[in-house]
């Protein structure tokens, strides 16, 4: 018999979340796995079985405790809401999976493009510094005769 539930919906005898759920070293609070399946389902407005189906279909990948209990983060809840929005629009789960994969790829490529732009800008700055060191002021009297003429 269970005696009391903690704020995340788990048993008071459960191992603490800090010890039980790994976060991949990510300190982003939105990815901290806090919610058990029943709480996550309620927050997303779906049945807990729906979350299991989504996980089986590869739409969700919740963290798990050492005991194998699913724990959902705020990011997982946002993903659930995104899935619900897409399915409410008439898209089937395979279509949702493809859309989510394309969105993830777009996000990855956008980050990569941003990184490459920064690197390119840094390379331009380095190149300009290099050119400035190599430039030597030349007076007209030191130019070859053919370059001293008038332009025209």
N, C-alpha and C positions, 0 to 999 in steps of 0.2 A: 504494500500500500504506500502511495506517495504521500509525503507529509506536507511539503510546500513547494510552490513553483517560484523560480526566480524571475527577474524582469524580462528575460528572453524567452520565457515559456518552458524552460527546461526544469528538470528535477533538481532539488537542492543538493542531492547527493552527486550530481554530475561534476566532472572535472571542470575547473574554471576555464572560461573561454580563452583566456590568455595562454593557458597551458595546453589546451586541447586543440585549438584551431590554428593552423599555420596560415600566415598571410604572405608567404613568399618574400618576407622582408619589406613589403610595401607598407609605408606609413600613411597612405592615403586613407582617411577615415571612411570614405564611401565604399572601400573594398573590404572593410573589416567585417568578417562574418559574425553576425549577431543573432539572427532570427532562426528559430526552428521552423520546420515546414508548415505547421499549422498557422503560425503567426505570419510568415511570408505569404501564404495563400490568402489570408484575410486582408493583408495590406494591399495585395494585388487584385483582390476581388475575384479569386478563382478557387476552385476546389483543390485540396492538397494532391489528389490524384493527377490533376492537370499538370502540376509541377513535376511529378514523376514522369509523366508522358513527355513533357518538354525536355527533361534531362535525357531520357532514352533516345529522343530524336536528335539530340546534340544541340538543342537550342539554349540550354542552360548547363552550367558546370559549377554547382555550389561547392563550397569548401566542406570538408568533413572533419569531424573530431577523430581522435585516435580510435574511438569506438565505432566509427562509421556513420555517426549521426550527421545528417545534412544540416549545414548552417548557411543562411543566406545573408548577403550584404545589401547595403543600400543600392549598390550598382546592380546586383541581381534583381532587386525589386524594380528598378528602372527598366531593366531588360525585360522583365515580365510584363510591365505596362506597355512597352514597345511591341512586344509579341501580341498582346491583347488588342492593341490599336490596329495592327496589321491584319489580324484574323477577323476583327470586326469589319474591316474594309473588304472582306471577301477573299483574302489570300489564304491558301492552304498552308499547312505546316512546312512542306517542302519549299514552297515559295518564300515563306518567312525565313527559313534556314538560308536560302540563297541570298535574300536581301540582306540579312544580318552579316553574312560572309562578305558581301560586296561592300557594305558600310564599313566593316572592320578593315578591309583592304584599302578602301579610300582613306580612312583615318591613318593607317600605317604609311601610305604613300604621301599623304599630306605632311606628316611629321618628317619623313625622309626628304621631301622637297624643301621644307623649311631648313633642315640641317644643311643640305647642299647649298642653298642660297647663302646661308651664313658663311659657310666655308668659301664659297666663291667670292663673296664680298671681302672676306679677310685676305684672300689671295690677291685681289685687286689692290687693296691697301698696301700689302707687302710689296707688290710689284711697283706701285707708284713711289714708295719710299726708296726702292732700289734705283729707279730711274732718276730721282732727284739727286742721289749721291753721284751719279755718273754724268749729270749735266754740268757743262762748263760754260760760263758766259763768254760769248765771242763778240768782239766789236767788229764793226763793218770793215775797218782797216785790216783786220786779220783774215777776212774772207778771201777766197780765191777771186781773181778778177772777173771771171764769168758770172759770179753770184753777186757782185757789187753793183751790177747794172740796174737800171730801172725796170720795174715790172711792167709787163704790158702784153 
